[in-house]
Amino acid sequence: MQIDMGKIKAIIFDLGNVLIPLEWHLTEECFEQHGAIFTLENELTLMDLIHDFDAGRIEMQTFRKKFSKTLGVSVNDWEFDKCWCSFVTGLPQENMQLVRELSRFYDVYVLSNLNPIHYAHIKSFKTWDESVFKKVFLSYKLKTKKPEPEIFEKVLAEMPYNPEEIIFFDDKKENIEAAQEFGINAVQVQKDIKDIVSQEVKALTN
């Protein structure tokens, strides 16, 4: 995809599998230590619960209880959050440094499907520096999530740019396509974010 970087004024990053690696099997293994058995049927139920939690449609304690009940486990809040956060493995220092470097030339933002438990976990990372971002858009706060059109409408309403002045990096094809429907330059991240960014913007920042 050819993007005229001369028109770009802002960069939006997704978090999971873009800036922050995700390893879902670690969460499964943690809950299995408490007796959980993951099946196709209960994983479909869990996906619906996660969708609603990320979109801010159910409360934290309700999510914990329904998630645990679906898996047939009995854990306290601390044990639950430990397992639930296991797959959000950390923010590599080089990724945060990349964001800092880009912030010298562009306004940088986050747009992530994120819930309050994971957000608190991410904020505990020593490498996390929220001050670098002009704004962090989180699905649970916006009460909608990617790829729902409403989330892009809300984000664009809060950014002082035209869609063609924005480049958006996300790992999911459906989110890329949804952003493009609004005229946003969107790039799917399928490998290391540093390699993707170097292809799109490095020439302009050197």
C-alpha positions as CSV (number, residue, x, y, z in Angstrom):
1,M,0.0,0.0,0.0
2,Q,1.4,3.4,-1.0
3,I,0.9,6.1,1.7
4,D,1.9,9.7,1.1
5,M,3.8,10.2,4.4
6,G,4.2,13.9,3.6
7,K,0.5,14.3,4.5
8,I,0.7,12.3,7.8
9,K,0.5,14.2,11.0
10,A,-0.6,11.5,13.5
11,I,0.1,7.8,14.1
12,I,-2.3,5.5,16.0
13,F,-0.9,2.3,17.4
14,D,-2.9,-0.7,18.6
15,L,-1.4,-2.4,21.6
16,G,-1.9,-6.1,21.6
17,N,0.4,-7.9,19.0
18,V,1.6,-4.5,17.8
19,L,3.4,-2.8,20.6
20,I,2.8,-5.6,23.2
21,P,3.3,-9.3,22.5
22,L,0.3,-11.6,23.4
23,E,0.6,-15.3,24.4
24,W,-2.9,-16.6,25.0
25,H,-1.7,-20.1,25.9
26,L,-0.2,-18.7,29.1
27,T,-3.6,-17.6,30.3
28,E,-5.1,-21.0,29.4
29,E,-2.2,-22.8,31.2
30,C,-2.7,-20.7,34.3
31,F,-6.4,-21.4,34.6
32,E,-5.8,-25.0,33.9
33,Q,-3.7,-25.1,37.0
34,H,-6.9,-24.2,38.9
35,G,-8.8,-27.1,37.2
36,A,-10.1,-25.4,34.1
37,I,-10.7,-27.4,30.9
38,F,-10.9,-25.3,27.7
39,T,-13.4,-26.6,25.1
40,L,-14.7,-25.2,21.9
41,E,-18.0,-24.6,23.5
42,N,-16.8,-22.7,26.5
43,E,-14.2,-20.8,24.5
44,L,-17.0,-19.4,22.4
45,T,-18.8,-18.3,25.6
46,L,-15.5,-16.8,26.8
47,M,-15.1,-14.8,23.6
48,D,-18.5,-13.3,24.0
49,L,-17.7,-12.3,27.6
50,I,-14.3,-10.8,26.6
51,H,-16.0,-8.9,23.8
52,D,-18.5,-7.3,26.3
53,F,-15.8,-6.6,28.9
54,D,-13.5,-4.9,26.4
55,A,-16.5,-2.8,25.2
56,G,-17.3,-1.7,28.7
57,R,-20.7,-3.5,28.7
58,I,-20.2,-5.6,31.8
59,E,-18.6,-4.7,35.1
60,M,-15.2,-6.1,36.3
61,Q,-16.7,-8.3,39.1
62,T,-19.4,-9.6,36.8
63,F,-16.8,-10.5,34.2
64,R,-14.6,-12.4,36.8
65,K,-17.6,-14.4,38.1
66,K,-19.0,-15.3,34.7
67,F,-15.6,-16.2,33.2
68,S,-14.7,-18.4,36.2
69,K,-18.1,-20.1,36.2
70,T,-17.8,-20.8,32.5
71,L,-14.4,-22.5,33.2
72,G,-15.7,-24.2,36.3
73,V,-13.0,-22.7,38.5
74,S,-13.1,-21.1,41.9
75,V,-10.4,-18.4,42.4
76,N,-10.1,-15.2,44.3
77,D,-9.7,-11.8,42.5
78,W,-5.9,-11.8,42.8
79,E,-5.6,-15.3,41.3
80,F,-8.1,-14.5,38.6
81,D,-6.3,-11.3,37.5
82,K,-2.9,-13.1,37.6
83,C,-4.2,-15.7,35.1
84,W,-6.2,-13.2,33.1
85,C,-3.1,-11.0,32.6
86,S,-0.7,-13.8,31.9
87,F,-1.0,-13.6,28.2
88,V,-0.1,-9.8,28.2
89,T,3.6,-10.5,28.5
90,G,5.2,-7.1,28.7
91,L,6.1,-4.1,26.6
92,P,9.5,-4.4,24.9
93,Q,11.7,-1.4,25.6
94,E,12.6,-1.1,21.9
95,N,8.9,-0.7,21.0
96,M,8.5,2.1,23.5
97,Q,11.7,3.7,22.2
98,L,10.3,3.5,18.7
99,V,7.2,5.4,19.9
100,R,9.3,8.1,21.5
101,E,11.4,8.6,18.4
102,L,8.2,8.9,16.3
103,S,6.7,11.4,18.7
104,R,9.5,13.8,17.7
105,F,7.9,14.0,14.2
106,Y,4.2,13.0,14.7
107,D,1.5,13.1,17.3
108,V,1.2,9.5,18.5
109,Y,-1.9,7.8,19.9
110,V,-3.2,4.4,21.1
111,L,-6.4,2.8,20.0
112,S,-6.8,-0.5,21.7
113,N,-9.6,-3.0,22.5
114,L,-8.7,-3.1,26.2
115,N,-10.4,-3.8,29.5
116,P,-9.6,-2.2,32.9
117,I,-7.8,-5.3,34.3
118,H,-5.4,-5.4,31.5
119,Y,-5.0,-1.6,31.4
120,A,-3.9,-1.7,35.1
121,H,-1.5,-4.5,34.3
122,I,0.0,-2.6,31.4
123,K,0.4,0.5,33.5
124,S,2.5,-1.5,35.9
125,F,5.2,-2.2,33.2
126,K,8.3,-0.3,33.9
127,T,8.7,0.4,30.2
128,W,5.2,1.9,29.8
129,D,5.3,5.7,29.4
130,E,1.8,7.1,28.8
131,S,3.1,10.6,28.6
132,V,4.5,10.0,25.2
133,F,1.0,9.6,23.7
134,K,-1.2,12.5,22.9
135,K,-4.2,10.4,24.0
136,V,-4.9,6.8,24.8
137,F,-8.2,5.6,23.4
138,L,-9.5,2.4,25.1
139,S,-12.5,0.5,24.1
140,Y,-13.9,-0.1,27.6
141,K,-13.9,3.7,28.2
142,L,-15.5,4.5,24.8
143,K,-18.1,1.7,25.3
144,T,-17.4,0.3,21.9
145,K,-14.6,-1.6,20.3
146,K,-12.9,-2.3,17.0
147,P,-14.0,-3.0,14.3
148,E,-17.4,-1.3,15.3
149,P,-17.7,1.9,13.3
150,E,-18.7,3.9,16.4
151,I,-15.2,3.6,17.9
152,F,-13.6,5.2,14.8
153,E,-16.3,7.9,14.8
154,K,-15.5,8.8,18.4
155,V,-11.7,8.7,17.9
156,L,-11.9,11.0,14.8
157,A,-14.2,13.4,16.7
158,E,-11.4,13.8,19.3
159,M,-8.5,14.2,16.9
160,P,-7.7,17.5,15.2
161,Y,-6.9,15.8,11.9
162,N,-8.5,14.7,8.7
163,P,-8.6,10.9,8.2
164,E,-6.0,11.1,5.4
165,E,-3.6,12.7,7.8
166,I,-3.6,9.7,10.1
167,I,-1.8,6.3,9.8
168,F,-3.1,3.4,11.9
169,F,-1.2,0.2,12.8
170,D,-3.2,-2.8,13.9
171,D,-2.8,-6.6,13.7
172,K,-6.3,-7.5,12.7
173,K,-7.5,-7.4,9.1
174,E,-11.1,-6.5,10.1
175,N,-9.9,-3.5,12.1
176,I,-7.7,-2.3,9.2
177,E,-10.7,-2.5,6.8
178,A,-13.0,-0.7,9.2
179,A,-10.5,2.1,9.6
180,Q,-10.1,2.4,5.8
181,E,-13.8,2.8,5.5
182,F,-13.3,6.1,7.3
183,G,-10.5,7.2,5.0
184,I,-7.8,6.4,7.5
185,N,-4.5,5.1,6.2
186,A,-4.3,1.7,7.9
187,V,-1.5,-0.9,7.9
188,Q,-1.8,-4.5,9.1
189,V,1.0,-5.6,11.4
190,Q,2.0,-9.2,10.7
191,K,5.6,-9.0,11.7
192,D,7.8,-6.9,14.0
193,I,6.4,-3.4,14.4
194,K,9.8,-1.9,13.9
195,D,10.1,-3.5,10.5
196,I,6.7,-2.3,9.5
197,V,7.3,1.2,10.7
198,S,10.6,1.4,9.0
199,Q,9.0,0.6,5.7
200,E,6.3,3.2,6.1
201,V,7.9,6.1,7.9
202,K,11.6,5.7,8.4
203,A,12.6,7.7,5.3
204,L,10.8,10.7,6.6
205,T,12.3,10.6,10.1
206,N,15.9,10.2,9.1
